[in-house]
Amino acid sequence: MPANTKPIFPLTPNIAFSRMTAANTATDGTGTVATLFTAGADGARLDKVTLVPGGTNVTTVLRLFANNGGVTTTPTNNSLLKEVRLPATVASATQENGPTIELPLDLALPAGWRITAVLATAVAAGWHVTAIGGNY
């Protein structure tokens, strides 16, 4: 017998963002991380993450982690979700600084869980990272 026959939808928008510049070479979600999204008391749905370059940057890798609500300094609280290569970008007053990258995620998260992110190498102008979803 089906346990859930009615779909649920987010009740309250949950949008968070960070401007990331610092390097973190750890691949286990520890060290200096940016918290991009925190699920509310009834859980949440994370639809996507967008990345927009802030100007001139070197090539790097963005790593997204799911955190179970515990401290990020404990590796077993973190799970690597996705890695994406971010290209070198150049600041310009007449055109885009670089590509806008959209990462569709469509994740249902338990209450208190977080999505964190790190950059593998430091970048000068930074990447504007926005998580878009909603709380149940």
Secondary structure, DSSP 8 states (H G I E B T S, - for coil): --S--S----SEEEEEEEEE--B---SSS-SS-EEEEE--TT-EEEEEEEEEE-S-B--EEEEEEEE-SS-TTSGGGEEEEEEEEE--B---SSS-SS--EEEEEEEEE-TT-EEEEEESS--SS-EEEEEEEEE-
